[in-house]
């Protein structure tokens, strides 16, 4: 299911929204695979913030109603035993949609996360997210065109951003927030440290 969200790419507009005190929500999902139609979200992590700092965080594991493939457990360190005791996403997705409210969503490779979020909304008979969004993958390609990789881990290491535990939703959401703020502070492509 394709998302219906409007992408914001203009840095002047993004900076103006930030300076006007608009709320942003950096979020990340961990999933059982890469296909929203057949795979499920097992974790959502999010941090809502504005120019004055963090407003609130949101983090939950979910029972995916399917087995987590071993390579996903190896990548995320989320085990089947961890999610087997959790609620289905349908129990908490309305709360997450409320958490997002009208904030501007920020995600790294945002289309992936938004497609999963909207696929889960469809399964739960909830309205699809219509939040505007910013993709830090695209921002990083604009700001750091010469880098060999634009993966979140690589960027965090290169830019010396504390990343916590990679491939856990809350830590990746926090890293995405920090990357967004780093990009926001550079009006021209970054030439290196």
C-alpha positions in Angstrom: 0.0 0.0 0.0 1.5 3.3 -1.1 1.4 6.2 1.4 -0.5 9.4 0.7 1.9 11.6 2.5 3.4 14.8 1.0 7.2 15.0 1.0 8.9 18.2 2.0 12.2 18.7 0.3 12.9 22.4 0.2 15.5 23.2 3.0 14.3 26.8 3.3 10.8 25.6 4.0 12.0 22.9 6.4 14.1 25.5 8.3 11.1 27.9 8.4 8.9 25.2 9.9 11.6 24.3 12.5 12.1 28.0 13.4 8.3 28.5 13.7 8.2 25.8 16.4 6.4 23.2 14.3 6.4 19.7 15.9 8.4 17.0 14.2 8.3 13.3 14.9 11.3 11.2 13.9 10.2 7.5 13.8 11.5 4.1 12.8 10.0 0.7 12.4 11.5 -2.7 12.7 9.7 -5.3 10.6 9.6 -9.0 9.8 10.8 -8.3 6.3 10.7 -5.8 3.5 7.3 -6.3 1.9 4.4 -4.4 3.7 1.7 -6.6 2.2 3.1 -9.8 3.7 5.4 -8.7 6.5 4.5 -7.0 9.8 5.8 -4.3 12.1 7.4 -5.7 15.3 8.6 -2.4 16.8 7.9 1.3 16.5 10.1 4.0 18.1 9.5 7.7 17.8 10.7 11.0 19.2 8.5 14.1 19.0 10.4 17.4 19.1 10.6 21.0 18.1 13.3 23.7 18.1 13.1 23.8 22.0 13.9 20.1 22.4 12.2 16.7 22.9 8.5 16.8 23.7 7.7 13.1 24.1 8.9 9.6 23.0 6.9 6.5 22.0 8.2 3.0 21.8 6.5 -0.4 21.6 7.2 -4.0 20.5 4.3 -5.8 18.9 3.2 -9.4 18.4 3.4 -9.8 14.6 1.1 -12.8 14.2 4.0 -14.5 12.3 7.4 -15.8 12.9 10.4 -13.4 12.9 12.9 -14.7 10.4 16.3 -15.5 12.0 18.1 -12.8 9.9 15.7 -10.2 11.4 16.5 -11.4 14.9 20.2 -11.3 14.1 19.9 -7.8 12.7 17.6 -6.3 15.4 18.2 -8.6 18.4 14.4 -8.8 18.7 13.5 -12.4 19.4 10.2 -14.3 18.9 10.0 -14.8 22.7 10.2 -11.0 23.1 7.2 -10.3 20.8 5.1 -13.4 21.8 4.2 -11.7 25.1 3.3 -8.4 23.4 -0.1 -7.1 22.1 -0.9 -7.0 18.4 -0.3 -3.7 16.7 -4.0 -3.1 16.4 -4.2 -2.5 20.2 -1.7 0.4 20.1 -1.7 1.8 16.5 -4.5 4.3 17.3 -2.4 5.6 20.2 0.6 6.0 17.8 -1.5 7.8 15.2 -2.7 10.1 18.0 1.0 10.6 19.0 1.9 11.7 15.5 -1.1 14.1 15.4 -0.2 16.8 12.9 3.5 16.7 13.3 5.9 16.5 10.3 7.2 13.0 10.1 10.9 12.4 9.7 12.3 9.0 8.8 15.4 7.6 7.1 14.2 6.0 3.8 10.8 7.3 4.8 8.8 5.5 2.1 9.7 2.2 3.6 8.4 3.1 7.1 5.4 5.0 5.8 4.4 2.1 3.5 4.5 -0.2 6.5 2.7 2.2 8.8 -0.1 2.7 6.2 -0.3 -1.0 5.5 -0.9 -1.7 9.2 -3.4 1.2 9.3 -5.3 -0.6 6.5 -5.3 -3.9 8.3 -6.6 -2.1 11.4 -9.3 -0.2 9.5 -7.7 3.1 10.5 -7.3 6.1 8.2 -4.0 6.3 6.4 -1.4 8.7 7.7 -1.6 12.0 5.8 1.3 13.7 7.7 3.8 15.7 5.7 7.2 14.0 5.8 10.9 14.6 5.4 13.3 11.8 4.3 16.7 12.1 5.9 18.1 9.6 3.3 17.3 12.2 0.7 18.6 15.1 2.8 21.8 13.2 3.5 22.3 12.7 -0.3 21.8 16.4 -0.9 24.1 17.5 2.0 26.8 14.8 1.6 26.9 13.8 -2.0 30.4 12.4 -2.0 29.9 9.9 0.8 30.2 6.2 -0.2 27.1 5.3 1.8 24.0 7.0 3.1 22.9 4.3 5.5 21.9 5.7 8.8 24.6 3.7 10.7 27.3 5.0 8.3 26.2 8.6 8.5 26.0 8.4 12.3 29.6 7.1 12.5 30.9 9.5 9.9 29.2 12.6 11.5 30.0 11.3 15.0 26.4 11.1 16.0 25.6 8.9 19.0 23.5 6.1 17.6 22.7 3.8 20.5 21.8 0.3 19.4 21.4 0.2 15.6 18.3 -1.5 14.2 16.3 -0.9 17.3 13.4 1.5 16.5 13.8 4.0 19.4 17.6 4.4 18.9 17.2 4.7 15.2 14.5 7.3 15.6 16.8 9.3 17.9 19.6 9.0 15.4 17.3 10.1 12.6 16.4 13.2 14.7 20.0 14.1 15.3 20.8 13.6 11.6 17.9 15.8 10.7 19.2 18.6 13.0 22.7 18.2 11.7 21.5 18.6 8.1 19.3 21.6 9.1 22.4 23.4 10.4 24.2 23.2 7.0 22.9 25.3 4.2 25.4 24.0 1.7 26.6 20.5 0.9 28.9 19.3 3.7 32.6 19.0 2.6 33.9 16.8 5.4 35.1 16.9 8.9 
